[in-house]
Amino acid sequence: MYYVVFVISWMAGGFIFAFTFVPILIIIFFSIPMSISLNKQGKLKSLTPIRNNIISIVILGLIFSIIFWLITKYLPNSILFGFLFGCATALLFSLGKLGPNNDNKSEYFETNKDYIKN
């Protein structure tokens, strides 16, 4: 039974981390530096992309923090261990996605097309 609980909490940790914390890392390591670079080059109409990124970091960070707090407060340590193991696994699989790859670039320009000068 402990293995089933561990596997479920491992998958939940990986899923939650992948959809809350990995985007924060992408914003920090790619989106904000890209916005700053474009702003220095005079290609941004405004600093709205950076503001939106900061708002996303706060919201996603709060979601992850609340979930983490709920797990540590109300669930047994065996579930916490599986959750943390899932987070670590998701982090390892996402390391290659944090920098300036084609997916991040295309999503950045699609999301911020209204704020970039032609």
The first five atom37 places (N, CA, C, CB, O) and aatype in JSON, in Angstrom:
{
  "aatype": [12, 18, 18, 19, 19, 13, 19, 9, 15, 17, 12, 0, 7, 7, 13, 9, 13, 0, 13, 16, 13, 19, 14, 9, 10, 9, 9, 9, 13, 13, 15, 9, 14, 12, 15, 9, 15, 10, 2, 11, 5, 7, 11, 10, 11, 15, 10, 16, 14, 9, 1, 2, 2, 9, 9, 15, 9, 19, 9, 10, 7, 10, 9, 13, 15, 9, 9, 13, 17, 10, 9, 16, 11, 18, 10, 14, 2, 15, 9, 10, 13, 7, 13, 10, 13, 7, 4, 0, 16, 0, 10, 10, 13, 15, 10, 7, 11, 10, 7, 14, 2, 2, 3, 2, 11, 15, 6, 18, 13, 6, 16, 2, 11, 3, 18, 9, 11, 2],
  "atom_mask": [
    [1, 1, 1, 1, 1],
    [1, 1, 1, 1, 1],
    [1, 1, 1, 1, 1],
    [1, 1, 1, 1, 1],
    [1, 1, 1, 1, 1],
    [1, 1, 1, 1, 1],
    [1, 1, 1, 1, 1],
    [1, 1, 1, 1, 1],
    [1, 1, 1, 1, 1],
    [1, 1, 1, 1, 1],
    [1, 1, 1, 1, 1],
    [1, 1, 1, 1, 1],
    [1, 1, 1, 0, 1],
    [1, 1, 1, 0, 1],
    [1, 1, 1, 1, 1],
    [1, 1, 1, 1, 1],
    [1, 1, 1, 1, 1],
    [1, 1, 1, 1, 1],
    [1, 1, 1, 1, 1],
    [1, 1, 1, 1, 1],
    [1, 1, 1, 1, 1],
    [1, 1, 1, 1, 1],
    [1, 1, 1, 1, 1],
    [1, 1, 1, 1, 1],
    [1, 1, 1, 1, 1],
    [1, 1, 1, 1, 1],
    [1, 1, 1, 1, 1],
    [1, 1, 1, 1, 1],
    [1, 1, 1, 1, 1],
    [1, 1, 1, 1, 1],
    [1, 1, 1, 1, 1],
    [1, 1, 1, 1, 1],
    [1, 1, 1, 1, 1],
    [1, 1, 1, 1, 1],
    [1, 1, 1, 1, 1],
    [1, 1, 1, 1, 1],
    [1, 1, 1, 1, 1],
    [1, 1, 1, 1, 1],
    [1, 1, 1, 1, 1],
    [1, 1, 1, 1, 1],
    [1, 1, 1, 1, 1],
    [1, 1, 1, 0, 1],
    [1, 1, 1, 1, 1],
    [1, 1, 1, 1, 1],
    [1, 1, 1, 1, 1],
    [1, 1, 1, 1, 1],
    [1, 1, 1, 1, 1],
    [1, 1, 1, 1, 1],
    [1, 1, 1, 1, 1],
    [1, 1, 1, 1, 1],
    [1, 1, 1, 1, 1],
    [1, 1, 1, 1, 1],
    [1, 1, 1, 1, 1],
    [1, 1, 1, 1, 1],
    [1, 1, 1, 1, 1],
    [1, 1, 1, 1, 1],
    [1, 1, 1, 1, 1],
    [1, 1, 1, 1, 1],
    [1, 1, 1, 1, 1],
    [1, 1, 1, 1, 1],
    [1, 1, 1, 0, 1],
    [1, 1, 1, 1, 1],
    [1, 1, 1, 1, 1],
    [1, 1, 1, 1, 1],
    [1, 1, 1, 1, 1],
    [1, 1, 1, 1, 1],
    [1, 1, 1, 1, 1],
    [1, 1, 1, 1, 1],
    [1, 1, 1, 1, 1],
    [1, 1, 1, 1, 1],
    [1, 1, 1, 1, 1],
    [1, 1, 1, 1, 1],
    [1, 1, 1, 1, 1],
    [1, 1, 1, 1, 1],
    [1, 1, 1, 1, 1],
    [1, 1, 1, 1, 1],
    [1, 1, 1, 1, 1],
    [1, 1, 1, 1, 1],
    [1, 1, 1, 1, 1],
    [1, 1, 1, 1, 1],
    [1, 1, 1, 1, 1],
    [1, 1, 1, 0, 1],
    [1, 1, 1, 1, 1],
    [1, 1, 1, 1, 1],
    [1, 1, 1, 1, 1],
    [1, 1, 1, 0, 1],
    [1, 1, 1, 1, 1],
    [1, 1, 1, 1, 1],
    [1, 1, 1, 1, 1],
    [1, 1, 1, 1, 1],
    [1, 1, 1, 1, 1],
    [1, 1, 1, 1, 1],
    [1, 1, 1, 1, 1],
    [1, 1, 1, 1, 1],
    [1, 1, 1, 1, 1],
    [1, 1, 1, 0, 1],
    [1, 1, 1, 1, 1],
    [1, 1, 1, 1, 1],
    [1, 1, 1, 0, 1],
    [1, 1, 1, 1, 1],
    [1, 1, 1, 1, 1],
    [1, 1, 1, 1, 1],
    [1, 1, 1, 1, 1],
    [1, 1, 1, 1, 1],
    [1, 1, 1, 1, 1],
    [1, 1, 1, 1, 1],
    [1, 1, 1, 1, 1],
    [1, 1, 1, 1, 1],
    [1, 1, 1, 1, 1],
    [1, 1, 1, 1, 1],
    [1, 1, 1, 1, 1],
    [1, 1, 1, 1, 1],
    [1, 1, 1, 1, 1],
    [1, 1, 1, 1, 1],
    [1, 1, 1, 1, 1],
    [1, 1, 1, 1, 1],
    [1, 1, 1, 1, 1],
    [1, 1, 1, 1, 1]
  ],
  "atom_positions": [
    [[0.82, -1.19, 0.0], [0.0, 0.0, 0.0], [0.87, 1.27, 0.0], [-0.93, -0.01, 1.21], [0.52, 2.27, -0.62]],
    [[2.0, 1.2, 0.71], [2.88, 2.37, 0.77], [3.45, 2.71, -0.61], [4.03, 2.12, 1.76], [3.67, 3.88, -0.94]],
    [[3.69, 1.68, -1.42], [4.22, 1.93, -2.76], [3.19, 2.65, -3.63], [4.64, 0.62, -3.42], [3.55, 3.53, -4.41]],
    [[1.95, 2.28, -3.49], [0.89, 2.92, -4.27], [0.77, 4.39, -3.87], [-0.48, 2.2, -4.06], [0.67, 5.26, -4.73]],
    [[0.8, 4.66, -2.59], [0.72, 6.03, -2.09], [1.94, 6.83, -2.56], [0.63, 6.06, -0.55], [1.81, 7.99, -2.97]],
    [[3.11, 6.21, -2.51], [4.33, 6.88, -2.96], [4.25, 7.22, -4.44], [5.55, 6.0, -2.68], [4.57, 8.34, -4.83]],
    [[3.83, 6.28, -5.26], [3.76, 6.51, -6.7], [2.73, 7.6, -7.03], [3.4, 5.2, -7.44], [2.99, 8.45, -7.88]],
    [[1.6, 7.57, -6.37], [0.57, 8.6, -6.61], [1.08, 9.97, -6.19], [-0.73, 8.26, -5.86], [0.89, 10.95, -6.91]],
    [[1.72, 10.05, -5.02], [2.23, 11.35, -4.57], [3.41, 11.79, -5.43], [2.66, 11.27, -3.09], [3.61, 12.99, -5.62]],
    [[4.2, 10.85, -5.95], [5.3, 11.17, -6.85], [4.76, 11.78, -8.14], [6.14, 9.9, -7.16], [5.26, 12.8, -8.61]],
    [[3.73, 11.15, -8.71], [3.14, 11.68, -9.94], [2.49, 13.03, -9.69], [2.1, 10.7, -10.51], [2.6, 13.94, -10.52]],
    [[1.8, 13.17, -8.57], [1.17, 14.45, -8.24], [2.22, 15.54, -8.07], [0.32, 14.33, -6.96], [2.04, 16.66, -8.55]],
    [[3.31, 15.23, -7.39], [4.38, 16.21, -7.22], [4.99, 16.64, -8.53], [0.0, 0.0, 0.0], [5.24, 17.82, -8.75]],
    [[5.22, 15.68, -9.41], [5.77, 16.01, -10.73], [4.82, 16.86, -11.54], [0.0, 0.0, 0.0], [5.24, 17.82, -12.18]],
    [[3.54, 16.51, -11.52], [2.53, 17.25, -12.27], [2.4, 18.68, -11.74], [1.17, 16.53, -12.19], [2.43, 19.64, -12.51]],
    [[2.26, 18.8, -10.43], [2.1, 20.14, -9.82], [3.34, 20.99, -10.05], [1.81, 20.01, -8.31], [3.22, 22.17, -10.38]],
    [[4.51, 20.42, -9.89], [5.76, 21.15, -10.1], [5.88, 21.59, -11.56], [6.97, 20.29, -9.7], [6.28, 22.72, -11.84]],
    [[5.55, 20.69, -12.48], [5.68, 20.99, -13.91], [4.76, 22.12, -14.34], [5.38, 19.74, -14.73], [5.1, 22.88, -15.25]],
    [[3.6, 22.25, -13.71], [2.65, 23.27, -14.13], [2.65, 24.52, -13.26], [1.28, 22.69, -14.15], [1.92, 25.47, -13.56]],
    [[3.45, 24.54, -12.21], [3.54, 25.76, -11.4], [4.97, 26.28, -11.32], [3.0, 25.5, -9.99], [5.21, 27.46, -11.61]],
    [[5.91, 25.45, -10.94], [7.26, 25.92, -10.67], [8.14, 25.99, -11.92], [7.91, 25.04, -9.66], [8.96, 26.9, -12.04]],
    [[7.97, 25.06, -12.84], [8.77, 25.1, -14.07], [8.48, 26.37, -14.87], [8.47, 23.86, -14.95], [9.43, 26.99, -15.36]],
    [[7.21, 26.79, -15.01], [6.99, 28.07, -15.69], [7.67, 29.26, -15.0], [5.51, 28.34, -15.78], [8.12, 30.19, -15.66]],
    [[7.74, 29.22, -13.68], [8.46, 30.27, -12.95], [9.93, 30.28, -13.36], [8.32, 30.08, -11.42], [10.51, 31.34, -13.59]],
    [[10.52, 29.11, -13.44], [11.93, 29.02, -13.84], [12.14, 29.48, -15.28], [12.43, 27.58, -13.68], [13.14, 30.13, -15.58]],
    [[11.21, 29.16, -16.16], [11.31, 29.61, -17.55], [11.21, 31.13, -17.61], [10.2, 28.97, -18.42], [11.94, 31.77, -18.37]],
    [[10.32, 31.7, -16.83], [10.19, 33.16, -16.79], [11.49, 33.79, -16.29], [9.01, 33.58, -15.88], [11.98, 34.76, -16.87]],
    [[12.04, 33.24, -15.22], [13.26, 33.82, -14.62], [14.46, 33.67, -15.55], [13.55, 33.16, -13.27], [15.24, 34.62, -15.7]],
    [[14.63, 32.5, -16.16], [15.84, 32.24, -16.94], [15.72, 32.6, -18.42], [16.2, 30.81, -16.82], [16.73, 32.68, -19.11]],
    [[14.49, 32.81, -18.93], [14.37, 33.15, -20.34], [13.54, 34.42, -20.59], [13.75, 32.01, -21.07], [14.02, 35.36, -21.22]],
    [[12.33, 34.44, -20.1], [11.4, 35.5, -20.5], [11.82, 36.89, -20.01], [10.02, 35.18, -19.98], [11.81, 37.84, -20.79]],
    [[12.17, 37.0, -18.76], [12.59, 38.31, -18.24], [13.89, 38.76, -18.89], [12.75, 38.26, -16.71], [13.98, 39.92, -19.31]],
    [[14.92, 37.9, -18.99], [16.13, 38.35, -19.71], [15.86, 38.73, -21.17], [17.19, 37.26, -19.66], [16.47, 39.67, -21.69]],
    [[14.96, 38.01, -21.84], [14.62, 38.33, -23.22], [13.93, 39.69, -23.3], [13.71, 37.24, -23.83], [14.22, 40.49, -24.19]],
    [[13.02, 39.95, -22.36], [12.34, 41.25, -22.33], [13.31, 42.38, -22.06], [11.23, 41.24, -21.27], [13.23, 43.44, -22.69]],
    [[14.23, 42.18, -21.15], [15.22, 43.21, -20.85], [16.11, 43.47, -22.06], [16.09, 42.8, -19.63], [16.42, 44.62, -22.38]],
    [[16.51, 42.4, -22.74], [17.34, 42.55, -23.93], [16.6, 43.3, -25.04], [17.79, 41.17, -24.44], [17.16, 44.19, -25.67]],
    [[15.35, 42.94, -25.27], [14.56, 43.63, -26.3], [14.32, 45.09, -25.92], [13.22, 42.91, -26.51], [14.3, 45.96, -26.8]],
    [[14.14, 45.36, -24.64], [13.94, 46.73, -24.19], [15.21, 47.56, -24.41], [13.53, 46.76, -22.7], [15.13, 48.71, -24.85]],
    [[16.37, 46.99, -24.11], [17.63, 47.7, -24.34], [17.86, 47.98, -25.82], [18.8, 46.88, -23.78], [18.47, 49.0, -26.17]],
    [[17.37, 47.09, -26.68], [17.49, 47.28, -28.12], [16.42, 48.23, -28.67], [17.4, 45.94, -28.82], [16.44, 48.57, -29.85]],
    [[15.49, 48.64, -27.82], [14.42, 49.55, -28.23], [13.31, 48.86, -29.01], [0.0, 0.0, 0.0], [12.59, 49.52, -29.76]],
    [[13.17, 47.56, -28.85], [12.17, 46.81, -29.61], [10.87, 46.56, -28.85], [12.74, 45.5, -30.03], [9.92, 46.02, -29.41]],
    [[10.82, 46.95, -27.58], [9.58, 46.81, -26.81], [8.84, 48.14, -26.78], [9.88, 46.32, -25.37], [9.45, 49.2, -26.62]],
    [[7.53, 48.08, -26.92], [6.7, 49.28, -26.84], [6.54, 49.73, -25.39], [5.32, 49.04, -27.48], [6.45, 50.92, -25.1]],
    [[6.51, 48.75, -24.47], [6.38, 49.05, -23.05], [6.98, 47.9, -22.25], [4.88, 49.28, -22.65], [7.4, 46.89, -22.81]],
    [[7.01, 48.08, -20.95], [7.54, 47.03, -20.06], [6.45, 46.08, -19.58], [8.23, 47.67, -18.86], [6.64, 45.37, -18.59]],
    [[5.33, 46.07, -20.26], [4.21, 45.2, -19.88], [4.6, 43.72, -19.83], [3.08, 45.38, -20.85], [4.15, 43.03, -18.92]],
    [[5.42, 43.21, -20.76], [5.8, 41.79, -20.63], [6.49, 41.47, -19.3], [6.71, 41.4, -21.77], [6.25, 40.41, -18.72]],
    [[7.34, 42.37, -18.83], [8.02, 42.12, -17.55], [7.01, 42.17, -16.4], [9.15, 43.16, -17.32], [7.06, 41.34, -15.5]],
    [[6.1, 43.13, -16.45], [5.06, 43.22, -15.42], [4.21, 41.95, -15.41], [4.17, 44.46, -15.64], [3.92, 41.4, -14.35]],
    [[3.81, 41.49, -16.59], [3.01, 40.27, -16.68], [3.79, 39.06, -16.16], [2.57, 40.03, -18.12], [3.22, 38.17, -15.52]],
    [[5.09, 39.02, -16.44], [5.91, 37.92, -15.93], [5.98, 37.93, -14.41], [7.33, 38.01, -16.51], [5.9, 36.88, -13.78]],
    [[6.12, 39.09, -13.83], [6.18, 39.19, -12.37], [4.86, 38.75, -11.75], [6.51, 40.63, -11.93], [4.84, 38.06, -10.73]],
    [[3.75, 39.15, -12.36], [2.42, 38.72, -11.88], [2.31, 37.2, -11.97], [1.28, 39.4, -12.7], [1.81, 36.56, -11.05]],
    [[2.78, 36.63, -13.07], [2.73, 35.16, -13.22], [3.58, 34.47, -12.16], [3.22, 34.76, -14.62], [3.17, 33.45, -11.6]],
    [[4.76, 35.01, -11.89], [5.62, 34.42, -10.86], [4.91, 34.44, -9.51], [6.96, 35.19, -10.76], [4.95, 33.44, -8.78]],
    [[4.28, 35.53, -9.18], [3.59, 35.64, -7.88], [2.43, 34.66, -7.81], [3.08, 37.08, -7.66], [2.3, 33.94, -6.81]],
    [[1.6, 34.61, -8.84], [0.43, 33.72, -8.81], [0.85, 32.26, -8.77], [-0.47, 33.98, -10.03], [0.36, 31.49, -7.94]],
    [[1.75, 31.87, -9.67], [2.19, 30.47, -9.69], [2.95, 30.1, -8.42], [3.07, 30.21, -10.91], [2.82, 28.98, -7.92]],
    [[3.73, 31.03, -7.9], [4.44, 30.78, -6.64], [3.47, 30.59, -5.48], [0.0, 0.0, 0.0], [3.68, 29.73, -4.63]],
    [[2.42, 31.4, -5.45], [1.41, 31.24, -4.4], [0.7, 29.9, -4.5], [0.39, 32.38, -4.47], [0.48, 29.22, -3.5]],
    [[0.34, 29.51, -5.73], [-0.33, 28.22, -5.91], [0.56, 27.09, -5.42], [-0.7, 28.01, -7.39], [0.11, 26.23, -4.66]],
    [[1.82, 27.08, -5.85], [2.73, 26.03, -5.41], [2.94, 26.06, -3.9], [4.07, 26.15, -6.13], [2.94, 25.02, -3.24]],
    [[3.11, 27.25, -3.35], [3.34, 27.38, -1.9], [2.15, 26.9, -1.09], [3.64, 28.83, -1.54], [2.33, 26.22, -0.08]],
    [[0.95, 27.22, -1.52], [-0.25, 26.79, -0.81], [-0.38, 25.27, -0.86], [-1.52, 27.45, -1.4], [-0.67, 24.63, 0.15]],
    [[-0.16, 24.69, -2.04], [-0.23, 23.23, -2.16], [0.83, 22.58, -1.29], [-0.05, 22.79, -3.64], [0.54, 21.61, -0.59]],
    [[2.05, 23.1, -1.32], [3.13, 22.55, -0.5], [2.8, 22.68, 0.98], [4.46, 23.27, -0.82], [3.03, 21.74, 1.75]],
    [[2.27, 23.82, 1.39], [1.91, 24.0, 2.8], [0.81, 23.02, 3.2], [1.44, 25.44, 3.04], [0.88, 22.42, 4.28]],
    [[-0.2, 22.85, 2.35], [-1.28, 21.91, 2.67], [-0.74, 20.48, 2.81], [-2.36, 21.95, 1.58], [-1.16, 19.74, 3.7]],
    [[0.18, 20.11, 1.95], [0.75, 18.75, 2.03], [1.55, 18.59, 3.32], [1.64, 18.46, 0.8], [1.42, 17.57, 4.0]],
    [[2.38, 19.57, 3.65], [3.2, 19.45, 4.87], [2.36, 19.54, 6.14], [4.27, 20.52, 4.9], [2.72, 18.95, 7.16]],
    [[1.27, 20.26, 6.09], [0.45, 20.47, 7.28], [-0.5, 19.3, 7.56], [-0.36, 21.75, 7.13], [-0.68, 18.89, 8.7]],
    [[-1.1, 18.76, 6.5], [-2.21, 17.83, 6.71], [-1.96, 16.4, 6.25], [-3.4, 18.35, 6.02], [-2.76, 15.52, 6.55]],
    [[-0.88, 16.15, 5.54], [-0.66, 14.8, 5.04], [0.59, 14.2, 5.68], [-0.52, 14.8, 3.5], [1.47, 14.93, 6.14]],
    [[0.67, 12.86, 5.72], [1.83, 12.22, 6.35], [3.12, 12.44, 5.56], [1.58, 10.72, 6.5], [3.1, 12.78, 4.38]],
    [[4.23, 12.23, 6.25], [5.54, 12.44, 5.65], [5.81, 11.54, 4.45], [6.61, 12.22, 6.68], [6.56, 11.91, 3.56]],
    [[5.19, 10.37, 4.42], [5.41, 9.47, 3.27], [4.87, 10.11, 1.99], [4.72, 8.1, 3.51], [5.46, 9.94, 0.92]],
    [[3.79, 10.84, 2.08], [3.24, 11.54, 0.91], [4.14, 12.73, 0.58], [1.77, 12.01, 1.17], [4.37, 13.02, -0.59]],
    [[4.62, 13.41, 1.59], [5.53, 14.54, 1.35], [6.79, 14.07, 0.63], [5.89, 15.24, 2.69], [7.26, 14.74, -0.29]],
    [[7.34, 12.94, 1.05], [8.54, 12.42, 0.4], [8.28, 12.11, -1.06], [9.04, 11.17, 1.13], [9.08, 12.46, -1.93]],
    [[7.17, 11.46, -1.35], [6.82, 11.17, -2.74], [6.6, 12.44, -3.54], [0.0, 0.0, 0.0], [7.02, 12.53, -4.7]],
    [[5.94, 13.42, -2.94], [5.71, 14.7, -3.61], [7.03, 15.38, -3.94], [4.84, 15.62, -2.72], [7.23, 15.84, -5.06]],
    [[7.95, 15.44, -2.97], [9.25, 16.07, -3.21], [10.07, 15.3, -4.25], [10.03, 16.16, -1.9], [10.78, 15.9, -5.05]],
    [[9.97, 13.99, -4.24], [10.65, 13.18, -5.24], [10.09, 13.48, -6.63], [10.5, 11.68, -4.91], [10.85, 13.56, -7.6]],
    [[8.78, 13.66, -6.73], [8.16, 14.03, -8.0], [8.6, 15.41, -8.46], [0.0, 0.0, 0.0], [8.83, 15.63, -9.65]],
    [[8.72, 16.34, -7.52], [9.21, 17.69, -7.85], [10.63, 17.62, -8.39], [9.15, 18.61, -6.62], [10.96, 18.27, -9.38]],
    [[11.47, 16.84, -7.72], [12.87, 16.72, -8.15], [12.95, 16.07, -9.53], [13.68, 15.9, -7.13], [13.76, 16.47, -10.37]],
    [[12.13, 15.07, -9.77], [12.11, 14.41, -11.07], [11.68, 15.38, -12.16], [11.17, 13.19, -11.05], [12.29, 15.43, -13.23]],
    [[10.63, 16.14, -11.89], [10.16, 17.13, -12.88], [11.22, 18.19, -13.14], [8.85, 17.79, -12.39], [11.38, 18.64, -14.27]],
    [[11.93, 18.59, -12.1], [13.0, 19.57, -12.28], [14.1, 19.01, -13.19], [13.6, 19.99, -10.93], [14.58, 19.71, -14.08]],
    [[14.5, 17.78, -12.96], [15.55, 17.17, -13.78], [15.13, 17.08, -15.24], [15.89, 15.78, -13.26], [15.93, 17.33, -16.14]],
    [[13.87, 16.72, -15.49], [13.4, 16.6, -16.87], [13.19, 17.95, -17.53], [12.11, 15.82, -16.9], [13.13, 18.03, -18.76]],
    [[13.08, 19.01, -16.75], [12.8, 20.32, -17.34], [14.04, 21.2, -17.49], [11.79, 21.04, -16.5], [13.94, 22.3, -18.04]],
    [[15.18, 20.76, -17.03], [16.38, 21.59, -17.08], [16.72, 22.06, -18.49], [17.55, 20.84, -16.51], [17.17, 23.19, -18.67]],
    [[16.51, 21.22, -19.49], [16.8, 21.6, -20.86], [15.8, 22.57, -21.46], [0.0, 0.0, 0.0], [16.04, 23.12, -22.54]],
    [[14.69, 22.78, -20.79], [13.63, 23.64, -21.33], [13.66, 25.06, -20.77], [12.29, 23.03, -21.04], [12.79, 25.86, -21.09]],
    [[14.63, 25.37, -19.94], [14.62, 26.65, -19.24], [15.22, 27.79, -20.03], [15.35, 26.52, -17.95], [14.91, 28.95, -19.76]],
    [[16.05, 27.52, -20.99], [16.76, 28.58, -21.7], [16.09, 28.97, -23.0], [0.0, 0.0, 0.0], [14.91, 28.7, -23.22]],
    [[16.86, 29.62, -23.87], [16.32, 30.13, -25.13], [16.2, 29.05, -26.21], [17.2, 31.25, -25.63], [16.96, 29.05, -27.17]],
    [[15.26, 28.15, -26.05], [15.03, 27.15, -27.09], [13.9, 27.63, -28.02], [14.67, 25.76, -26.47], [13.27, 28.66, -27.75]],
    [[13.66, 26.91, -29.08], [12.67, 27.34, -30.08], [11.27, 27.45, -29.51], [12.66, 26.38, -31.24], [10.54, 28.38, -29.85]],
    [[10.89, 26.52, -28.64], [9.55, 26.57, -28.04], [9.37, 27.83, -27.19], [9.29, 25.32, -27.19], [8.35, 28.51, -27.29]],
    [[10.35, 28.12, -26.36], [10.26, 29.32, -25.51], [10.24, 30.59, -26.35], [11.43, 29.36, -24.52], [9.47, 31.51, -26.06]],
    [[11.07, 30.64, -27.38], [11.1, 31.84, -28.23], [9.77, 32.04, -28.95], [12.23, 31.73, -29.25], [9.24, 33.15, -28.95]],
    [[9.24, 31.0, -29.55], [7.98, 31.16, -30.28], [6.83, 31.52, -29.35], [7.64, 29.89, -31.05], [5.99, 32.35, -29.69]],
    [[6.79, 30.91, -28.17], [5.74, 31.24, -27.21], [5.9, 32.67, -26.7], [5.75, 30.25, -26.03], [4.91, 33.38, -26.51]],
    [[7.14, 33.1, -26.48], [7.38, 34.46, -26.01], [6.88, 35.47, -27.03], [8.89, 34.67, -25.74], [6.15, 36.4, -26.68]],
    [[7.26, 35.29, -28.29], [6.87, 36.26, -29.31], [5.37, 36.21, -29.6], [7.65, 36.01, -30.6], [4.77, 37.23, -29.92]],
    [[4.77, 35.04, -29.5], [3.31, 34.94, -29.69], [2.56, 35.62, -28.55], [2.88, 33.47, -29.8], [1.58, 36.33, -28.78]],
    [[3.01, 35.41, -27.34], [2.35, 35.99, -26.18], [2.52, 37.51, -26.13], [2.91, 35.38, -24.9], [1.59, 38.23, -25.74]],
    [[3.68, 38.0, -26.52], [4.0, 39.43, -26.38], [3.99, 40.19, -27.69], [5.33, 39.58, -25.73], [4.58, 41.27, -27.78]],
    [[3.34, 39.65, -28.72], [3.36, 40.29, -30.03], [2.79, 41.71, -30.02], [2.59, 39.46, -31.02], [3.19, 42.54, -30.83]],
    [[1.87, 41.99, -29.11], [1.28, 43.33, -29.03], [2.25, 44.36, -28.43], [0.01, 43.29, -28.2], [2.02, 45.56, -28.56]],
    [[3.3, 43.91, -27.77], [4.22, 44.8, -27.07], [5.58, 44.93, -27.78], [4.43, 44.3, -25.66], [6.46, 45.64, -27.3]],
    [[5.73, 44.25, -28.91], [6.99, 44.28, -29.63], [6.83, 45.11, -30.89], [7.47, 42.84, -29.97], [5.88, 44.93, -31.65]],
    [[7.77, 46.03, -31.09], [7.75, 46.88, -32.29], [8.14, 46.04, -33.49], [8.7, 48.11, -32.13], [8.95, 45.12, -33.39]],
    [[7.55, 46.37, -34.63], [7.87, 45.65, -35.87], [9.15, 46.14, -36.49], [6.75, 45.77, -36.87], [9.56, 45.63, -37.54]]
  ]
}
